[in-house]
Amino acid sequence: MTAQSVTDWAPRAQRLADLLATQGDVHHPAWKSAVAAVPRHVFVPAAYQQDNTGTWQPVDVTSPSGLDLVYSPTTLVTALVDRGTHQESISSSTKPDLMLRMLDALDIHNGHKVLEIGTGTGYNAALLSHRLGENLVFSVDIDSELVEGARGRLHKIGFQPTLVTADGAGGLPEHAPFDRIIA
């Protein structure tokens, strides 16, 4: 079973959306709807947790316990690099509660055009695309592998926002102006 073929994610996504609303992390119903509708597991191609010795261990994100982790308010380490003496996290999927507080703070309204600096796994771009429509979402990341991975995952769930490999410090002047910018 692959992460994309998981069929029992929707109740977990709804529980996460309900939890975030109960905790006060979601104020606009459109964000709660986005969390419930966007399959976060698609944006977690791999996940790792440290064991009690500090060693990173892979998590089977298609297992019931793995899905419970994916649909919990926790940061997920999604990529590691081997430094010889240790492994180091180089990519993660941010805690959904933090993401939602940041999105809520943007005070987004229908029709707003948003630039996201730091595409990462693509989950945030998916939430934005669900809320605003993909044609109003632009995301930039300096890492072409992250951008292409996110593009593929977004396409798998039916979103095609504009993703660009570039240094976010320069923005995306060819698509400006933007109503909101998130980094």
KEVEX-898524 format. One line per 8 residues: number of its first residue (from 1); their letters; for each residue x, y, z of N, C-alpha, C. Coordinates in Angstrom, 1 decimal, m for minus. Example, Ala and Ser with C-alpha at 12.3 -4.5 7.8 and 13.67 -1.06 7.14 Angstrom:
2
1> as> 13.2/m5.7/7.8/12.3/m4.5/7.8/13.2/m3.3/7.8 ~ 12.8/m2.2/7.1/13.7/m1.1/7.1/12.9/0.0/7.9
END
This chain:
183
1> mtaqsvtd> 0.8/m1.2/0.0/0.0/0.0/0.0/0.9/1.2/0.0 ~ 0.6/2.2/m0.9/1.3/3.4/m0.9/0.6/4.5/m0.1 ~ 1.3/5.6/0.2/0.7/6.7/0.9/m0.5/7.2/0.2 ~ m0.4/7.2/m1.2/m1.5/7.8/m2.0/m2.7/6.9/m2.1 ~ m2.6/5.6/m1.8/m3.7/4.7/m1.9/m4.4/4.5/m0.5 ~ m4.0/5.1/0.5/m4.7/5.1/1.8/m6.1/5.6/1.7 ~ m7.1/4.8/2.1/m8.5/5.2/2.0/m9.1/5.6/3.3 ~ m8.5/5.4/4.4/m9.2/5.7/5.7/m8.6/7.0/6.3
9> wapraqrl> m8.1/7.9/5.5/m7.5/9.2/6.0/m8.6/10.2/6.4 ~ m9.7/10.2/5.7/m10.7/11.3/5.9/m11.2/11.5/7.4 ~ m11.5/10.4/8.1/m11.9/10.6/9.5/m10.8/11.2/10.3 ~ m9.6/10.8/10.0/m8.4/11.3/10.8/m8.3/12.8/10.5 ~ m8.4/13.2/9.2/m8.3/14.6/8.8/m9.4/15.4/9.5 ~ m10.6/14.9/9.6/m11.7/15.6/10.2/m11.4/15.7/11.7 ~ m10.9/14.7/12.3/m10.6/14.8/13.8/m9.5/15.9/14.0 ~ m8.5/15.9/13.1/m7.5/17.0/13.2/m8.1/18.3/13.1
17> adllatqg> m9.0/18.5/12.1/m9.6/19.8/11.9/m10.5/20.2/13.1 ~ m11.2/19.2/13.7/m12.0/19.5/14.9/m11.1/19.9/16.1 ~ m10.0/19.1/16.2/m9.1/19.4/17.3/m8.5/20.8/17.2 ~ m8.0/21.2/16.0/m7.5/22.5/15.8/m8.5/23.6/16.0 ~ m9.7/23.4/15.7/m10.8/24.4/16.0/m11.0/24.5/17.5 ~ m11.1/23.3/18.1/m11.3/23.3/19.6/m10.2/24.0/20.3 ~ m9.0/23.8/19.9/m7.8/24.4/20.5/m7.7/25.9/20.3 ~ m8.5/26.4/19.3/m8.5/27.8/19.0/m7.4/28.2/17.9
25> dvhhpawk> m6.9/27.1/17.2/m5.9/27.4/16.2/m6.6/27.8/14.8 ~ m7.9/27.5/14.7/m8.6/27.8/13.5/m9.8/28.7/13.8 ~ m9.8/29.9/13.2/m10.9/30.8/13.5/m11.9/30.9/12.3 ~ m11.4/30.7/11.1/m12.2/30.8/9.9/m12.7/29.4/9.5 ~ m14.0/29.2/9.3/m14.4/27.9/8.9/m13.8/27.3/7.6 ~ m13.4/28.2/6.7/m12.8/27.7/5.5/m11.5/27.0/5.7 ~ m10.7/27.4/6.8/m9.5/26.7/7.1/m9.8/25.4/7.7 ~ m10.8/25.3/8.5/m11.2/24.0/9.1/m11.6/23.0/8.0
33> savaavpr> m12.3/23.6/7.0/m12.7/22.8/5.9/m11.5/22.3/5.1 ~ m10.5/23.2/4.9/m9.3/22.8/4.1/m8.6/21.7/4.8 ~ m8.4/21.8/6.1/m7.7/20.7/6.9/m8.4/19.4/6.7 ~ m9.8/19.4/6.8/m10.5/18.2/6.7/m10.5/17.6/5.3 ~ m10.3/18.5/4.3/m10.4/18.0/2.9/m9.1/17.7/2.2 ~ m8.0/18.2/2.7/m6.7/18.0/2.1/m6.0/16.8/2.8 ~ m5.7/15.8/2.0/m5.0/14.6/2.5/m3.6/14.8/2.9 ~ m3.3/15.1/4.1/m1.9/15.4/4.6/m1.0/14.3/4.3
41> hvfvpaay> m1.4/13.1/4.4/m0.5/11.9/4.2/0.1/11.9/2.8 ~ m0.6/12.5/1.8/0.0/12.6/0.4/1.3/13.5/0.5 ~ 1.3/14.4/1.4/2.4/15.4/1.5/3.5/14.9/2.4 ~ 3.4/13.7/2.9/4.4/13.1/3.8/4.9/11.8/3.1 ~ 5.8/12.0/2.1/6.3/10.8/1.4/7.1/9.9/2.3 ~ 7.7/10.4/3.3/8.4/9.6/4.3/8.4/10.4/5.6 ~ 8.5/9.7/6.7/8.5/10.3/8.0/9.5/9.6/8.9 ~ 10.1/10.3/9.8/11.1/9.7/10.7/10.8/10.3/12.1
49> qqdntgtw> 11.0/9.4/13.1/10.9/9.8/14.5/12.2/9.3/15.2 ~ 12.7/10.1/16.2/13.8/9.6/16.9/13.4/8.7/18.0 ~ 14.2/7.6/18.2/13.9/6.6/19.3/14.6/7.2/20.5 ~ 14.6/6.4/21.6/15.1/6.9/22.9/16.6/7.0/22.9 ~ 17.3/6.5/21.9/18.7/6.7/21.8/19.1/7.9/20.9 ~ 18.1/8.6/20.3/18.3/9.7/19.4/18.5/9.3/17.9 ~ 18.3/8.0/17.6/18.5/7.5/16.3/17.2/7.7/15.5 ~ 17.3/8.2/14.3/16.1/8.3/13.5/15.6/7.0/13.0
57> qpvdvtsp> 14.3/6.8/13.1/13.7/5.5/12.7/12.6/5.9/11.7 ~ 12.4/5.2/10.6/11.4/5.4/9.6/10.0/5.1/10.2 ~ 9.0/5.8/9.8/7.6/5.6/10.2/6.8/5.1/9.0 ~ 6.1/4.1/9.1/5.2/3.6/8.0/4.0/4.5/8.0 ~ 4.0/5.5/7.1/2.9/6.5/7.2/1.6/5.9/6.6 ~ 1.6/4.6/6.1/0.4/4.0/5.6/m0.3/3.1/6.7 ~ 0.5/2.9/7.8/m0.1/2.0/8.9/m1.1/2.9/9.7 ~ m1.9/2.2/10.5/m2.8/3.0/11.3/m2.1/3.9/12.3
65> sgldlvys> m1.0/3.5/12.9/m0.3/4.3/13.9/0.4/5.5/13.1 ~ 0.9/5.1/11.9/1.6/6.2/11.1/0.6/7.2/10.6 ~ m0.6/6.8/10.2/m1.7/7.8/9.8/m2.1/8.6/11.0 ~ m2.2/8.0/12.2/m2.5/8.8/13.4/m1.5/9.9/13.6 ~ m0.2/9.5/13.4/0.8/10.5/13.6/0.7/11.6/12.5 ~ 0.5/11.2/11.3/0.4/12.2/10.2/m0.8/13.2/10.5 ~ m1.9/12.7/11.0/m3.0/13.5/11.2/m3.1/13.9/12.7 ~ m2.0/14.3/13.2/m1.9/14.9/14.6/m1.2/16.2/14.5
73> pttlvtal> m1.3/17.0/15.6/m0.7/18.4/15.5/0.8/18.2/15.9 ~ 1.5/17.6/15.0/3.0/17.5/15.3/3.8/17.8/14.0 ~ 5.0/18.2/14.2/5.9/18.4/13.1/6.4/17.0/12.7 ~ 6.5/16.8/11.4/6.9/15.5/10.9/8.2/15.7/10.1 ~ 9.3/15.1/10.5/10.5/15.1/9.8/10.3/14.2/8.5 ~ 10.6/14.8/7.4/10.3/14.1/6.1/11.6/13.7/5.3 ~ 12.7/14.3/5.7/14.0/13.9/5.0/15.1/14.1/5.9 ~ 16.1/13.2/5.8/17.3/13.2/6.6/18.6/13.3/5.7
81> vdrgthqe> 19.7/13.8/6.2/20.9/13.7/5.5/21.9/13.0/6.5 ~ 22.8/12.1/5.9/23.7/11.4/6.8/25.0/12.3/6.9 ~ 25.4/12.7/8.1/26.5/13.5/8.3/27.7/12.7/8.8 ~ 27.7/11.4/8.5/28.8/10.5/8.9/28.7/10.0/10.3 ~ 28.7/10.9/11.3/28.5/10.5/12.7/27.1/10.5/13.2 ~ 26.2/11.2/12.4/24.8/11.3/12.8/24.0/11.7/11.6 ~ 22.7/11.5/11.7/21.7/11.9/10.7/21.1/13.2/11.2 ~ 20.8/14.1/10.2/20.2/15.4/10.5/19.0/15.6/9.7
89> sissstkp> 18.0/16.2/10.3/16.8/16.6/9.6/17.0/17.7/8.6 ~ 16.6/17.6/7.3/16.7/18.6/6.4/15.4/19.1/5.8 ~ 14.3/18.4/6.1/13.0/18.8/5.6/11.9/18.3/6.6 ~ 10.9/19.1/6.7/9.8/18.6/7.6/8.5/19.2/7.1 ~ 7.4/18.6/7.7/6.1/19.2/7.5/5.7/19.8/8.8 ~ 5.5/21.1/8.8/5.3/21.9/10.0/4.0/21.4/10.7 ~ 4.0/21.6/12.0/2.9/21.3/12.8/1.6/22.0/12.2 ~ 0.6/21.3/12.0/m0.6/21.9/11.5/m1.2/23.0/12.3
97> dlmlrmld> m1.1/22.9/13.6/m1.6/24.0/14.4/m0.9/25.3/14.2 ~ 0.4/25.2/14.0/1.3/26.4/13.7/0.9/26.9/12.3 ~ 0.8/26.0/11.4/0.5/26.4/10.0/m0.9/27.2/10.0 ~ m1.8/26.6/10.7/m3.2/27.3/10.7/m3.2/28.6/11.4 ~ m2.4/28.7/12.5/m2.3/30.1/13.1/m1.7/31.1/12.2 ~ m0.7/30.6/11.4/0.0/31.5/10.5/m1.0/31.9/9.3 ~ m1.7/30.9/8.8/m2.7/31.2/7.7/m3.8/32.1/8.2 ~ m4.3/31.8/9.4/m5.3/32.6/10.0/m4.9/34.1/10.2
105> aldihngh> m3.6/34.3/10.6/m3.1/35.6/10.8/m2.9/36.4/9.5 ~ m2.9/35.7/8.4/m2.8/36.4/7.1/m4.1/37.2/6.8 ~ m5.2/36.9/7.5/m6.5/37.5/7.2/m6.8/37.5/5.7 ~ m6.8/36.3/5.2/m7.1/36.1/3.8/m8.6/36.2/3.5 ~ m8.9/36.8/2.4/m10.3/37.0/1.9/m10.4/36.4/0.5 ~ m11.6/36.0/0.1/m11.8/35.4/m1.2/m11.2/36.4/m2.2 ~ m10.5/35.9/m3.2/m10.0/36.7/m4.3/m8.5/37.2/m4.0 ~ m8.0/37.0/m2.8/m6.7/37.3/m2.5/m5.7/36.5/m3.2
113> kvleigtg> m4.6/37.1/m3.7/m3.5/36.4/m4.3/m2.4/36.3/m3.3 ~ m1.9/35.0/m3.1/m0.9/34.8/m2.0/0.4/34.2/m2.6 ~ 1.5/34.7/m2.1/2.8/34.2/m2.3/3.3/33.5/m1.1 ~ 3.7/32.2/m1.3/4.3/31.4/m0.2/5.7/31.3/m0.5 ~ 6.6/31.7/0.5/8.0/31.5/0.3/8.4/30.3/1.2 ~ 8.8/29.3/0.5/9.2/28.0/1.1/8.1/26.9/0.8 ~ 8.2/26.3/m0.3/7.2/25.3/m0.8/7.1/24.1/0.1 ~ 8.3/23.6/0.5/8.4/22.4/1.4/7.7/21.3/0.7
121> tgynaall> 6.9/20.6/1.5/6.2/19.4/1.0/5.0/19.7/0.1 ~ 4.5/20.9/0.2/3.4/21.4/m0.6/2.1/21.4/0.1 ~ 2.1/20.9/1.4/0.8/20.8/2.1/0.2/22.2/2.4 ~ 1.0/23.2/2.7/0.5/24.6/2.9/m0.1/25.1/1.6 ~ 0.6/24.9/0.5/0.1/25.3/m0.8/m1.2/24.6/m1.1 ~ m1.4/23.4/m0.7/m2.6/22.7/m0.9/m3.8/23.3/0.0 ~ m3.5/23.6/1.2/m4.5/24.3/2.1/m4.9/25.6/1.4 ~ m3.9/26.4/1.0/m4.2/27.7/0.3/m5.0/27.5/m0.9
129> shrlgenl> m4.6/26.5/m1.7/m5.4/26.2/m3.0/m6.8/25.8/m2.7 ~ m7.0/25.0/m1.7/m8.4/24.7/m1.3/m9.2/25.9/m0.9 ~ m8.6/26.8/m0.1/m9.2/28.0/0.4/m9.5/29.0/m0.6 ~ m8.5/29.3/m1.5/m8.6/30.4/m2.4/m8.8/30.0/m3.9 ~ m8.4/28.8/m4.2/m8.4/28.4/m5.6/m6.9/28.4/m6.1 ~ m6.5/27.4/m6.8/m5.1/27.2/m7.2/m4.6/28.4/m8.0 ~ m5.4/29.1/m8.8/m5.0/30.2/m9.6/m4.5/31.4/m8.8 ~ m4.8/31.4/m7.5/m4.4/32.6/m6.7/m3.3/32.2/m5.7
137> vfsvdids> m2.7/31.0/m5.9/m1.6/30.6/m5.0/m0.3/30.4/m5.8 ~ 0.7/31.1/m5.3/2.1/31.0/m5.9/3.0/30.6/m4.8 ~ 3.9/29.7/m5.1/4.9/29.2/m4.1/6.3/29.1/m4.7 ~ 7.2/29.5/m3.9/8.6/29.6/m4.4/9.5/28.8/m3.3 ~ 10.5/28.1/m3.9/11.5/27.4/m3.0/12.8/27.4/m3.8 ~ 13.9/27.5/m3.0/15.2/27.4/m3.7/15.6/26.0/m4.1 ~ 15.0/25.0/m3.5/15.3/23.6/m3.8/14.4/23.0/m4.9 ~ 15.0/22.8/m6.0/14.2/22.3/m7.2/13.6/20.9/m6.9
145> elvegarg> 14.3/20.1/m6.1/13.7/18.7/m5.8/12.5/18.9/m4.9 ~ 12.5/19.8/m4.0/11.3/20.1/m3.1/10.2/20.6/m4.0 ~ 10.5/21.5/m4.9/9.4/22.1/m5.7/8.8/21.0/m6.6 ~ 9.6/20.2/m7.2/9.1/19.1/m8.1/8.3/18.1/m7.3 ~ 8.8/17.7/m6.2/8.1/16.8/m5.3/6.7/17.3/m4.9 ~ 6.7/18.6/m4.5/5.4/19.2/m4.1/4.5/19.3/m5.3 ~ 5.0/19.7/m6.5/4.2/19.8/m7.7/3.5/18.5/m8.0 ~ 4.3/17.4/m7.9/3.7/16.0/m8.1/2.6/15.7/m7.1
153> rlhkigfq> 2.8/16.0/m5.9/1.8/15.7/m4.8/0.6/16.6/m5.0 ~ 0.8/17.8/m5.3/m0.4/18.7/m5.5/m1.2/18.2/m6.7 ~ m0.5/17.9/m7.8/m1.2/17.4/m9.0/m2.0/16.1/m8.6 ~ m1.5/15.2/m7.8/m2.2/14.0/m7.4/m3.5/14.2/m6.8 ~ m3.6/15.4/m6.1/m4.9/15.7/m5.4/m5.7/16.7/m6.2 ~ m5.3/17.1/m7.4/m6.0/17.9/m8.2/m5.7/19.4/m8.2 ~ m4.6/19.8/m7.6/m4.3/21.2/m7.5/m3.1/21.5/m8.4 ~ m3.1/22.7/m9.1/m1.9/23.1/m9.9/m1.6/24.6/m9.6
161> ptlvtadg> m1.3/24.9/m8.4/m0.9/26.3/m8.2/0.5/26.6/m8.9 ~ 0.8/27.8/m9.0/2.1/28.1/m9.6/3.2/27.9/m8.6 ~ 4.1/27.0/m9.0/5.3/26.7/m8.2/6.6/27.1/m9.0 ~ 7.5/27.7/m8.3/8.7/28.2/m9.0/9.9/27.9/m8.2 ~ 11.0/27.4/m8.8/12.2/27.2/m8.2/13.0/28.5/m8.3 ~ 13.2/29.2/m7.1/13.9/30.5/m7.1/14.2/30.8/m5.6 ~ 15.0/31.8/m5.4/15.3/32.3/m4.1/14.1/33.2/m3.7 ~ 13.4/32.8/m2.6/12.3/33.6/m2.2/12.5/35.0/m1.8
169> agglpeha> 13.8/35.4/m1.5/14.2/36.7/m1.2/13.8/37.7/m2.3 ~ 13.8/37.2/m3.5/13.5/38.0/m4.7/12.0/38.1/m5.0 ~ 11.2/37.3/m4.2/9.8/37.3/m4.5/9.5/36.6/m5.9 ~ 8.4/37.0/m6.5/8.1/36.6/m7.8/7.5/37.8/m8.6 ~ 8.4/38.7/m8.9/7.9/40.0/m9.5/7.1/39.8/m10.8 ~ 7.3/38.7/m11.5/6.6/38.5/m12.8/5.1/38.1/m12.5 ~ 4.8/37.8/m11.2/3.4/37.5/m10.8/2.8/38.5/m9.9 ~ 3.6/39.5/m9.5/3.2/40.5/m8.5/2.1/41.3/m9.2
177> pfdriia> 1.3/42.0/m8.3/1.4/42.2/m6.9/0.6/41.0/m6.2 ~ 1.0/40.8/m4.9/0.3/39.8/m4.1/m0.4/40.5/m3.0 ~ m1.6/40.0/m2.6/m2.3/40.6/m1.5/m1.7/40.1/m0.1 ~ m1.2/38.9/m0.1/m0.6/38.4/1.1/0.7/37.6/0.8 ~ 1.7/37.6/1.7/2.9/36.8/1.6/3.1/36.1/2.9 ~ 3.4/34.8/2.8/3.7/34.0/3.9/5.0/33.3/3.7 ~ 5.8/33.2/4.8/7.1/32.6/4.7/7.3/31.7/6.0
END
